[in-house]
Amino acid sequence: MRIIVRPLAPREIDYELVILVASVAGLSIAVGWFAVHLPWPICLFHTITGHPCLTCGATRSAVALFHAQFLTAFKWNPLVFLVYGGFALFDLYAGIVLTMKTRRLRPYFSVTEKRIVRGIVIAVLLVNWGYLLVYSSKFN
């Protein structure tokens, strides 16, 4: 994998802006949802099967994060906890890049590297789901 630092090309999608706006909008919607006391989202997969889905615990993890209960947030769903942290870091990076109008980081993968990354992502998803299947009953 190569990471290239370069200015945004003309007519190139500004991924930093798109992801920053989407994540802030998602956070705003979630905060607004709970601020007006709407019901908690219901997981149809869990309702039908009785087993946790890949994202089970994501809402509870976010609530624990907002209460600075980091270990609890991690226990609800470790992968989602790490994704939230990744989004926070990316949003910080995007805010700096957009404010300072500096060059952007762009990763480039070979075909083989793409396959390896794809396999790692699938393996991480399955391991996290296994964790949820084994430990979710202990948290409920």
C-alpha positions as CSV (number, residue, x, y, z in Angstrom):
1,M,0.0,0.0,0.0
2,R,1.2,3.4,-0.8
3,I,-0.1,6.6,0.7
4,I,0.3,9.7,-1.4
5,V,-0.1,13.2,-0.2
6,R,-1.5,15.5,-2.9
7,P,-3.9,18.3,-3.5
8,L,-7.5,17.6,-4.4
9,A,-7.6,17.2,-8.1
10,P,-10.2,19.2,-10.2
11,R,-13.6,17.5,-10.2
12,E,-12.4,14.9,-7.7
13,I,-14.9,13.8,-5.0
14,D,-13.9,15.5,-1.8
15,Y,-14.2,12.4,0.4
16,E,-13.1,14.4,3.5
17,L,-16.0,16.8,3.1
18,V,-18.5,14.0,2.2
19,I,-17.6,11.7,5.2
20,L,-17.4,14.6,7.6
21,V,-20.8,15.9,6.7
22,A,-22.3,12.4,6.7
23,S,-20.8,11.5,10.1
24,V,-21.8,14.8,11.7
25,A,-25.3,14.5,10.2
26,G,-25.6,10.9,11.6
27,L,-24.5,12.0,15.0
28,S,-26.9,14.9,15.0
29,I,-29.8,12.7,14.0
30,A,-28.9,10.2,16.7
31,V,-28.6,12.9,19.4
32,G,-31.9,14.5,18.2
33,W,-33.6,11.1,18.2
34,F,-32.8,10.5,21.8
35,A,-33.3,14.1,22.8
36,V,-36.9,14.0,21.8
37,H,-37.3,10.5,23.5
38,L,-38.1,8.5,20.4
39,P,-38.1,4.7,21.0
40,W,-34.8,2.9,20.7
41,P,-34.2,1.2,17.4
42,I,-35.3,-2.4,17.2
43,C,-33.0,-5.0,15.5
44,L,-35.2,-7.1,13.2
45,F,-32.4,-9.8,12.9
46,H,-32.3,-10.1,16.7
47,T,-36.1,-10.1,17.0
48,I,-36.5,-12.8,14.4
49,T,-33.5,-15.1,15.3
50,G,-32.8,-14.3,18.9
51,H,-29.2,-13.9,18.0
52,P,-27.2,-10.6,17.8
53,C,-26.5,-9.1,14.3
54,L,-23.1,-7.7,13.3
55,T,-24.0,-4.3,14.7
56,C,-25.8,-5.4,17.9
57,G,-24.7,-3.2,20.8
58,A,-23.8,-0.2,18.5
59,T,-26.3,2.1,20.0
60,R,-25.5,1.0,23.6
61,S,-21.8,1.4,22.8
62,A,-22.4,5.0,21.5
63,V,-24.4,5.9,24.7
64,A,-21.6,4.4,26.9
65,L,-19.0,6.5,24.9
66,F,-21.0,9.7,25.5
67,H,-20.9,8.9,29.2
68,A,-17.1,8.3,29.0
69,Q,-17.6,4.6,29.9
70,F,-15.0,3.4,27.4
71,L,-14.6,-0.2,28.7
72,T,-18.4,-0.7,28.7
73,A,-18.6,0.8,25.2
74,F,-15.9,-1.6,24.0
75,K,-17.7,-4.6,25.6
76,W,-21.0,-3.9,23.9
77,N,-19.4,-4.2,20.5
78,P,-15.6,-4.0,20.1
79,L,-15.6,-3.4,16.3
80,V,-18.2,-0.7,16.5
81,F,-16.2,1.0,19.3
82,L,-13.1,1.0,17.1
83,V,-15.1,2.3,14.1
84,Y,-16.4,5.2,16.2
85,G,-12.9,6.0,17.2
86,G,-11.8,5.8,13.6
87,F,-14.6,8.2,12.6
88,A,-13.5,10.6,15.3
89,L,-9.9,10.6,14.1
90,F,-11.0,10.9,10.5
91,D,-13.3,13.8,11.3
92,L,-10.5,15.5,13.1
93,Y,-8.2,15.0,10.0
94,A,-11.0,16.1,7.7
95,G,-11.7,19.2,9.7
96,I,-8.0,20.2,9.6
97,V,-7.6,19.5,5.9
98,L,-10.8,21.4,5.0
99,T,-10.0,24.3,7.3
100,M,-6.4,24.7,6.3
101,K,-7.1,23.7,2.6
102,T,-4.1,21.5,2.6
103,R,-3.1,18.4,0.6
104,R,-5.0,15.1,1.1
105,L,-3.9,11.6,2.0
106,R,-4.8,9.1,-0.6
107,P,-4.1,5.3,-0.2
108,Y,-3.4,3.2,-3.3
109,F,-3.6,-0.6,-3.1
110,S,-2.4,-3.2,-5.6
111,V,-4.8,-5.9,-6.7
112,T,-3.2,-8.4,-4.3
113,E,-3.3,-5.9,-1.4
114,K,-7.0,-5.3,-2.1
115,R,-7.7,-9.0,-1.8
116,I,-5.7,-9.3,1.4
117,V,-7.5,-6.3,2.9
118,R,-10.9,-7.7,1.8
119,G,-10.0,-11.0,3.5
120,I,-8.9,-9.2,6.7
121,V,-12.1,-7.2,6.8
122,I,-14.3,-10.3,6.4
123,A,-12.2,-12.1,9.1
124,V,-12.5,-9.2,11.6
125,L,-16.3,-9.0,11.0
126,L,-16.7,-12.7,11.6
127,V,-14.5,-12.7,14.8
128,N,-16.5,-9.7,16.1
129,W,-19.8,-11.5,15.3
130,G,-18.5,-14.6,17.1
131,Y,-17.7,-12.4,20.1
132,L,-21.2,-11.0,20.1
133,L,-22.7,-14.5,19.8
134,V,-20.7,-15.7,22.8
135,Y,-20.8,-12.7,25.1
136,S,-24.0,-10.8,24.2
137,S,-26.1,-12.8,26.7
138,K,-23.8,-11.8,29.5
139,F,-24.4,-8.1,28.8
140,N,-28.2,-8.1,28.4
